[in-house]
Amino acid sequence: MQGRFTACEPLPGRRLILIDDVFTTGATMDQASIALEHAGAQVRCATVARA
């Protein structure tokens, strides 16, 4: 998953909630949140279910 996600635009100062439908290893949420943070966003994560 490393390096698979990038933000389409800069997001300085934006506050986002990243929602994953099923949390397994956490790799998807981890890498997506890193990409959003690199774009300048503050990210909080939530999940619906855990496998």
Summary of the structure (lengths in Angstrom):
residues: 51
radius of gyration: 11.0
end to end distance: 18.1
largest distance: 33.0
contacts: 119
relative contact order: 0.37
helix: 24%
strand: 35%
